[in-house]
Amino acid sequence: MVRKKIALLGATGSIGNSFFKVYCEQQQRLTLSLAVAHTNFSKLCPLALELNIPVLVFTGIKDPALQEKIRTECPAQKVYFGSADLLSLLEEADYDIGLNAIGGSAGIEATFAILKRGKKLALANKESLVMGGHLVQKLKKPGQILPVDSEHSAIFQAMGIHPHHEVQKLIITASGGAFRSLPLQDFDAITPRMALRHPNWDMGAKVTLDSATMFNKALEVMEAHWLFDMPYERIKAVIHPQSIVHSLVQFQDGSLLAQLSAPDMSLPILYALSYPERWSSDIVHTDLLSLPELSFEEIPAARYPLFYLGLEVATQGGILPTVMNAAVEAAMKLFLEEKIPFTGIYPLVERTIASAEQISEPDLDTIIAANRDYYRRCLALHEKQ
Protein backbone atom coordinates (compact mmCIF):
# COMPACT_ATOMS: atom_id res chain seq x y z
CA MET A 1 0.00 0.00 0.00
CA VAL A 2 1.37 3.42 -1.00
CA ARG A 3 1.22 5.78 1.95
CA LYS A 4 0.25 9.44 1.53
CA LYS A 5 3.04 11.78 2.61
CA ILE A 6 1.88 14.64 4.83
CA ALA A 7 3.40 18.02 5.66
CA LEU A 8 1.77 19.05 8.96
CA LEU A 9 1.72 22.78 9.67
CA GLY A 10 0.48 23.65 13.16
CA ALA A 11 1.51 20.37 14.75
CA THR A 12 1.13 21.42 18.39
CA GLY A 13 -2.28 23.13 18.22
CA SER A 14 -5.75 21.64 18.55
CA ILE A 15 -5.87 20.53 14.88
CA GLY A 16 -2.45 18.95 15.35
CA ASN A 17 -3.73 17.03 18.36
CA SER A 18 -6.63 15.64 16.30
CA PHE A 19 -4.32 14.89 13.39
CA PHE A 20 -2.08 12.71 15.55
CA LYS A 21 -5.09 10.66 16.66
CA VAL A 22 -5.84 10.01 12.99
CA TYR A 23 -2.17 9.43 12.15
CA CYS A 24 -1.61 6.87 14.90
CA GLU A 25 -4.65 4.91 13.73
CA GLN A 26 -3.84 5.18 10.01
CA GLN A 27 -0.06 4.73 9.91
CA GLN A 28 -0.40 2.01 7.28
CA ARG A 29 -1.84 4.71 4.96
CA LEU A 30 -0.01 7.86 6.09
CA THR A 31 3.54 9.03 6.70
CA LEU A 32 4.77 12.38 8.01
CA SER A 33 7.34 14.15 5.84
CA LEU A 34 7.66 17.19 8.06
CA ALA A 35 5.99 18.82 11.06
CA VAL A 36 5.84 22.52 11.88
CA ALA A 37 5.28 24.34 15.17
CA HIS A 38 5.72 27.96 16.24
CA THR A 39 7.70 27.56 19.46
CA ASN A 40 6.39 24.48 21.29
CA PHE A 41 9.46 22.25 20.99
CA SER A 42 8.71 20.51 24.31
CA LYS A 43 5.64 18.97 22.68
CA LEU A 44 6.85 18.41 19.14
CA CYS A 45 10.32 16.98 19.86
CA PRO A 46 9.03 13.94 21.81
CA LEU A 47 6.47 13.29 19.06
CA ALA A 48 9.21 13.48 16.45
CA LEU A 49 11.31 10.91 18.33
CA GLU A 50 8.34 8.61 18.95
CA LEU A 51 6.96 8.75 15.40
CA ASN A 52 10.26 9.18 13.50
CA ILE A 53 9.26 12.49 11.90
CA PRO A 54 12.31 13.30 9.71
CA VAL A 55 12.01 17.10 9.39
CA LEU A 56 10.96 19.69 11.99
CA VAL A 57 10.42 23.44 11.60
CA PHE A 58 9.99 25.98 14.40
CA THR A 59 8.92 29.25 12.86
CA GLY A 60 9.08 31.36 16.03
CA ILE A 61 12.35 30.28 17.71
CA LYS A 62 15.18 32.74 17.08
CA ASP A 63 17.50 32.20 20.07
CA PRO A 64 20.66 30.37 18.85
CA ALA A 65 21.19 28.59 22.19
CA LEU A 66 17.65 27.22 22.15
CA GLN A 67 18.04 26.19 18.53
CA GLU A 68 21.14 24.20 19.43
CA LYS A 69 19.34 22.60 22.38
CA ILE A 70 16.55 21.42 20.06
CA ARG A 71 19.04 19.99 17.58
CA THR A 72 20.69 18.09 20.44
CA GLU A 73 17.34 16.71 21.61
CA CYS A 74 16.44 15.59 18.07
CA PRO A 75 19.73 14.28 16.64
CA ALA A 76 18.05 12.09 14.01
CA GLN A 77 15.89 14.93 12.66
CA LYS A 78 16.69 17.75 10.29
CA VAL A 79 15.63 20.88 12.21
CA TYR A 80 14.92 24.28 10.68
CA PHE A 81 13.93 27.65 12.11
CA GLY A 82 11.95 30.59 10.75
CA SER A 83 9.22 31.20 8.20
CA ALA A 84 11.68 31.52 5.31
CA ASP A 85 12.95 27.97 5.91
CA LEU A 86 9.36 26.71 6.07
CA LEU A 87 8.47 28.29 2.73
CA SER A 88 11.60 26.85 1.15
CA LEU A 89 10.76 23.38 2.44
CA LEU A 90 7.21 23.62 1.11
CA GLU A 91 8.74 24.31 -2.30
CA GLU A 92 11.25 21.43 -2.10
CA ALA A 93 10.19 18.72 0.38
CA ASP A 94 8.62 15.42 -0.62
CA TYR A 95 4.94 15.45 0.38
CA ASP A 96 1.54 14.79 -1.20
CA ILE A 97 -0.75 16.84 1.06
CA GLY A 98 0.01 19.97 3.05
CA LEU A 99 -2.26 20.24 6.09
CA ASN A 100 -2.22 23.94 6.96
CA ALA A 101 -3.41 24.37 10.55
CA ILE A 102 -1.28 27.42 11.35
CA GLY A 103 -3.40 29.78 13.41
CA GLY A 104 -4.32 33.25 12.20
CA SER A 105 -2.82 35.38 9.46
CA ALA A 106 0.58 33.69 9.83
CA GLY A 107 -0.67 30.78 7.72
CA ILE A 108 -1.46 32.61 4.49
CA GLU A 109 2.00 32.43 2.90
CA ALA A 110 2.17 28.68 3.50
CA THR A 111 -1.15 28.22 1.72
CA PHE A 112 0.21 29.98 -1.36
CA ALA A 113 3.45 27.99 -1.27
CA ILE A 114 1.55 24.68 -1.22
CA LEU A 115 -0.82 25.73 -4.01
CA LYS A 116 1.99 27.05 -6.21
CA ARG A 117 3.80 23.74 -5.75
CA GLY A 118 0.71 22.00 -7.12
CA LYS A 119 0.22 19.86 -4.01
CA LYS A 120 -3.08 19.04 -2.32
CA LEU A 121 -3.97 21.52 0.41
CA ALA A 122 -5.96 20.32 3.44
CA LEU A 123 -6.98 23.74 4.68
CA ALA A 124 -7.74 24.58 8.29
CA ASN A 125 -6.42 28.15 8.12
CA LYS A 126 -9.43 30.44 7.63
CA GLU A 127 -7.40 33.56 7.01
CA SER A 128 -5.95 32.21 3.76
CA LEU A 129 -9.34 32.58 2.09
CA VAL A 130 -10.63 35.50 4.17
CA MET A 131 -7.64 37.68 3.28
CA GLY A 132 -6.58 36.20 -0.05
CA GLY A 133 -9.57 34.36 -1.44
CA HIS A 134 -9.51 36.27 -4.73
CA LEU A 135 -5.88 35.23 -5.22
CA VAL A 136 -6.44 31.62 -4.14
CA GLN A 137 -9.32 31.33 -6.61
CA LYS A 138 -6.99 32.25 -9.49
CA LEU A 139 -4.20 29.97 -8.28
CA LYS A 140 -5.93 26.76 -7.20
CA LYS A 141 -6.55 23.83 -9.50
CA PRO A 142 -9.88 21.92 -9.47
CA GLY A 143 -10.04 19.63 -6.44
CA GLN A 144 -6.75 20.93 -5.03
CA ILE A 145 -8.21 22.30 -1.75
CA LEU A 146 -9.73 19.89 0.76
CA PRO A 147 -11.59 21.71 3.55
CA VAL A 148 -10.74 20.73 7.13
CA ASP A 149 -13.07 23.06 9.05
CA SER A 150 -15.96 20.87 10.18
CA GLU A 151 -18.53 23.18 8.56
CA HIS A 152 -16.88 23.25 5.15
CA SER A 153 -16.08 19.56 5.26
CA ALA A 154 -19.79 18.97 5.89
CA ILE A 155 -20.75 21.13 2.89
CA PHE A 156 -18.13 19.43 0.73
CA GLN A 157 -19.53 16.02 1.67
CA ALA A 158 -23.18 17.04 1.27
CA MET A 159 -22.63 18.63 -2.15
CA GLY A 160 -20.89 15.50 -3.42
CA ILE A 161 -20.96 15.33 -7.20
CA HIS A 162 -24.02 17.56 -7.61
CA PRO A 163 -23.40 20.33 -10.13
CA HIS A 164 -23.13 23.85 -8.78
CA HIS A 165 -26.37 25.07 -10.39
CA GLU A 166 -28.42 22.56 -8.38
CA VAL A 167 -27.38 24.15 -5.07
CA GLN A 168 -29.81 26.77 -3.79
CA LYS A 169 -28.20 27.65 -0.45
CA LEU A 170 -25.37 26.73 1.90
CA ILE A 171 -26.33 26.69 5.58
CA ILE A 172 -23.47 26.92 8.09
CA THR A 173 -24.14 25.96 11.69
CA ALA A 174 -22.72 27.68 14.77
CA SER A 175 -22.67 26.56 18.39
CA GLY A 176 -23.18 30.10 19.68
CA GLY A 177 -19.97 29.92 21.70
CA ALA A 178 -19.50 30.34 25.41
CA PHE A 179 -22.08 33.10 25.89
CA ARG A 180 -25.09 31.95 23.90
CA SER A 181 -27.28 31.99 27.01
CA LEU A 182 -25.55 34.66 29.10
CA PRO A 183 -27.79 37.70 29.76
CA LEU A 184 -26.64 40.69 27.72
CA GLN A 185 -26.43 42.84 30.84
CA ASP A 186 -23.68 40.52 32.11
CA PHE A 187 -21.39 40.92 29.09
CA ASP A 188 -19.33 43.66 30.75
CA ALA A 189 -18.28 41.12 33.40
CA ILE A 190 -16.94 38.54 30.90
CA THR A 191 -13.34 37.56 31.67
CA PRO A 192 -10.76 35.95 29.35
CA ARG A 193 -11.04 32.72 31.34
CA MET A 194 -14.80 32.64 30.76
CA ALA A 195 -14.37 33.33 27.03
CA LEU A 196 -11.87 30.50 26.61
CA ARG A 197 -14.32 27.82 27.80
CA HIS A 198 -16.12 26.51 24.73
CA PRO A 199 -19.16 24.36 25.55
CA ASN A 200 -18.72 21.79 22.75
CA TRP A 201 -15.31 21.92 21.08
CA ASP A 202 -11.70 21.64 22.25
CA MET A 203 -10.00 24.36 20.19
CA GLY A 204 -7.12 26.80 20.41
CA ALA A 205 -7.45 30.19 22.10
CA LYS A 206 -8.00 32.22 18.93
CA VAL A 207 -10.74 30.02 17.49
CA THR A 208 -12.45 29.75 20.89
CA LEU A 209 -12.46 33.53 21.31
CA ASP A 210 -13.69 34.04 17.76
CA SER A 211 -16.48 31.60 18.53
CA ALA A 212 -17.51 33.63 21.58
CA THR A 213 -17.96 36.74 19.41
CA MET A 214 -19.15 34.70 16.40
CA PHE A 215 -16.50 36.38 14.29
CA ASN A 216 -15.44 32.86 13.33
CA LYS A 217 -18.79 32.36 11.63
CA ALA A 218 -18.29 35.49 9.51
CA LEU A 219 -14.89 34.05 8.53
CA GLU A 220 -16.55 30.76 7.62
CA VAL A 221 -19.10 32.53 5.41
CA MET A 222 -16.20 34.15 3.57
CA GLU A 223 -14.45 30.78 3.30
CA ALA A 224 -17.57 29.15 1.87
CA HIS A 225 -17.93 31.95 -0.67
CA TRP A 226 -14.46 31.23 -2.07
CA LEU A 227 -14.35 27.45 -1.58
CA PHE A 228 -17.67 26.74 -3.26
CA ASP A 229 -17.94 29.77 -5.59
CA MET A 230 -21.22 30.75 -3.96
CA PRO A 231 -22.57 34.34 -3.79
CA TYR A 232 -22.97 35.71 -0.28
CA GLU A 233 -26.75 36.01 -0.58
CA ARG A 234 -26.91 32.21 -0.92
CA ILE A 235 -24.92 31.50 2.25
CA LYS A 236 -26.65 31.54 5.63
CA ALA A 237 -25.48 30.83 9.18
CA VAL A 238 -27.70 29.61 12.02
CA ILE A 239 -27.13 28.72 15.65
CA HIS A 240 -27.22 25.00 16.38
CA PRO A 241 -26.20 24.64 20.05
CA GLN A 242 -25.64 20.89 19.99
CA SER A 243 -22.92 20.94 17.26
CA ILE A 244 -24.14 17.66 15.79
CA VAL A 245 -25.24 18.94 12.37
CA HIS A 246 -22.04 20.46 11.02
CA SER A 247 -23.65 22.21 8.04
CA LEU A 248 -26.30 21.68 5.38
CA VAL A 249 -26.79 22.12 1.66
CA GLN A 250 -30.22 23.09 0.34
CA PHE A 251 -30.84 22.04 -3.26
CA GLN A 252 -33.13 23.59 -5.82
CA ASP A 253 -35.69 20.80 -5.43
CA GLY A 254 -36.11 21.70 -1.73
CA SER A 255 -34.04 18.85 -0.34
CA LEU A 256 -31.64 19.45 2.55
CA LEU A 257 -28.54 17.25 2.90
CA ALA A 258 -26.54 17.46 6.11
CA GLN A 259 -23.48 15.82 7.64
CA LEU A 260 -23.90 14.76 11.28
CA SER A 261 -21.50 13.42 13.87
CA ALA A 262 -20.33 13.92 17.42
CA PRO A 263 -18.17 17.08 17.58
CA ASP A 264 -14.64 15.83 16.96
CA MET A 265 -12.18 17.41 14.50
CA SER A 266 -10.62 14.01 13.82
CA LEU A 267 -13.43 13.24 11.40
CA PRO A 268 -13.01 16.14 8.92
CA ILE A 269 -9.24 15.67 9.10
CA LEU A 270 -9.63 11.98 8.31
CA TYR A 271 -11.94 12.76 5.37
CA ALA A 272 -9.57 15.36 3.93
CA LEU A 273 -6.65 12.94 4.10
CA SER A 274 -8.56 9.92 2.78
CA TYR A 275 -10.55 11.69 0.03
CA PRO A 276 -11.87 10.49 -2.38
CA GLU A 277 -12.01 7.29 -0.31
CA ARG A 278 -13.48 6.77 3.15
CA TRP A 279 -11.14 4.83 5.40
CA SER A 280 -12.33 2.58 8.20
CA SER A 281 -11.86 4.27 11.59
CA ASP A 282 -12.85 3.76 15.23
CA ILE A 283 -12.00 7.26 16.46
CA VAL A 284 -15.44 8.93 16.28
CA HIS A 285 -18.65 7.18 17.32
CA THR A 286 -22.07 8.84 17.08
CA ASP A 287 -24.93 7.02 18.80
CA LEU A 288 -28.13 8.27 17.17
CA LEU A 289 -30.31 7.22 20.10
CA SER A 290 -28.12 9.08 22.58
CA LEU A 291 -28.17 12.41 20.77
CA PRO A 292 -29.88 15.39 22.41
CA GLU A 293 -32.81 17.13 20.75
CA LEU A 294 -31.48 19.14 17.83
CA SER A 295 -32.47 22.79 17.51
CA PHE A 296 -31.74 25.74 15.23
CA GLU A 297 -32.20 29.48 15.68
CA GLU A 298 -31.34 32.82 14.12
CA ILE A 299 -28.15 34.63 15.12
CA PRO A 300 -29.17 37.67 17.24
CA ALA A 301 -27.43 40.90 16.20
CA ALA A 302 -27.42 42.36 19.71
CA ARG A 303 -25.45 39.39 21.04
CA TYR A 304 -23.11 38.93 18.06
CA PRO A 305 -22.52 42.32 16.38
CA LEU A 306 -19.08 41.24 15.15
CA PHE A 307 -20.70 38.53 13.00
CA TYR A 308 -22.89 41.02 11.18
CA LEU A 309 -20.03 43.50 10.79
CA GLY A 310 -18.07 40.64 9.24
CA LEU A 311 -20.85 40.02 6.71
CA GLU A 312 -20.81 43.69 5.71
CA VAL A 313 -17.05 43.59 5.26
CA ALA A 314 -17.30 40.36 3.26
CA THR A 315 -19.65 41.89 0.70
CA GLN A 316 -17.37 44.93 0.32
CA GLY A 317 -14.34 42.68 -0.19
CA GLY A 318 -11.00 44.06 -1.29
CA ILE A 319 -8.62 44.82 1.54
CA LEU A 320 -11.37 45.21 4.16
CA PRO A 321 -11.53 41.54 5.25
CA THR A 322 -7.78 41.77 5.94
CA VAL A 323 -8.31 44.98 7.91
CA MET A 324 -11.03 43.38 10.00
CA ASN A 325 -9.01 40.23 10.61
CA ALA A 326 -6.06 42.30 11.82
CA ALA A 327 -8.28 44.45 14.02
CA VAL A 328 -9.93 41.43 15.62
CA GLU A 329 -6.54 39.82 16.35
CA ALA A 330 -5.33 43.05 17.97
CA ALA A 331 -8.55 43.59 19.94
CA MET A 332 -8.47 39.99 21.19
CA LYS A 333 -4.90 40.53 22.38
CA LEU A 334 -6.04 43.59 24.35
CA PHE A 335 -8.97 41.64 25.80
CA LEU A 336 -6.75 38.74 26.88
CA GLU A 337 -4.42 41.23 28.55
CA GLU A 338 -7.51 42.71 30.29
CA LYS A 339 -6.87 46.13 28.75
CA ILE A 340 -10.36 46.29 27.24
CA PRO A 341 -13.62 44.59 28.28
CA PHE A 342 -15.30 41.97 26.11
CA THR A 343 -17.81 44.61 25.02
CA GLY A 344 -14.91 46.84 23.91
CA ILE A 345 -13.86 44.46 21.13
CA TYR A 346 -16.58 45.40 18.64
CA PRO A 347 -16.29 49.22 18.81
CA LEU A 348 -12.50 49.08 18.49
CA VAL A 349 -12.73 46.80 15.44
CA GLU A 350 -15.41 49.02 13.92
CA ARG A 351 -13.23 52.13 14.36
CA THR A 352 -10.26 50.41 12.75
CA ILE A 353 -12.31 49.40 9.71
CA ALA A 354 -13.71 52.94 9.41
CA SER A 355 -10.13 54.26 9.24
CA ALA A 356 -9.17 52.00 6.33
CA GLU A 357 -8.68 52.92 2.69
CA GLN A 358 -10.20 50.37 0.32
CA ILE A 359 -8.00 48.50 -2.17
CA SER A 360 -10.17 46.44 -4.51
CA GLU A 361 -7.66 43.82 -5.77
CA PRO A 362 -4.74 43.65 -3.32
CA ASP A 363 -1.81 41.38 -4.13
CA LEU A 364 -0.25 39.09 -1.52
CA ASP A 365 2.45 41.55 -0.46
CA THR A 366 -0.18 44.27 0.02
CA ILE A 367 -2.35 41.91 2.08
CA ILE A 368 0.52 40.92 4.36
CA ALA A 369 1.59 44.56 4.83
CA ALA A 370 -1.98 45.71 5.49
CA ASN A 371 -2.52 42.95 8.04
CA ARG A 372 0.57 44.10 9.93
CA ASP A 373 -0.21 47.80 9.62
CA TYR A 374 -3.86 47.63 10.67
CA TYR A 375 -3.00 45.40 13.61
CA ARG A 376 -0.74 48.17 14.82
CA ARG A 377 -3.32 50.82 13.98
CA CYS A 378 -5.94 49.04 16.07
CA LEU A 379 -3.57 48.97 19.06
CA ALA A 380 -2.79 52.65 18.49
CA LEU A 381 -6.47 53.58 18.36
CA HIS A 382 -6.89 51.94 21.77
CA GLU A 383 -3.98 53.94 23.17
CA LYS A 384 -5.58 57.19 21.95
CA GLN A 385 -8.86 56.52 23.78
Secondary structure, 3 states (H helix, E strand, C coil): CCCEEEEEECCCCHHHHHHHHHHHHCCCCEEEEEEEECCCHHHHHHHHHHHCCCEEEECCCCCHHHHHHHHHHCCCCEEEECHHHHHHHHHHCCCCEEEECCCHHHHHHHHHHHHHHCCEEEECCCHHHHHHHHHHHHHCCCCCEEECCHHHHHHHHHHCCCCHHHEEEEEEEECCHHHCCCCHHHHHHCCHHHHCCCCCCCCCHHHHHHHHHCHHHHHHHHHHHHHCCCCHHHEEEEECCCCCEEEEEEECCCCEEEEECCCCCHHHHHHHHHCCCCCCCCCCCCCHHHCCCCCCECCCCCCCHHHHHHHHHHHHCCCHHHHHHHHHHHHHHHHHCCCCCHHHHHHHHHHHHHCCCCCCCCCHHHHHHHHHHHHHHHHHHHHHC
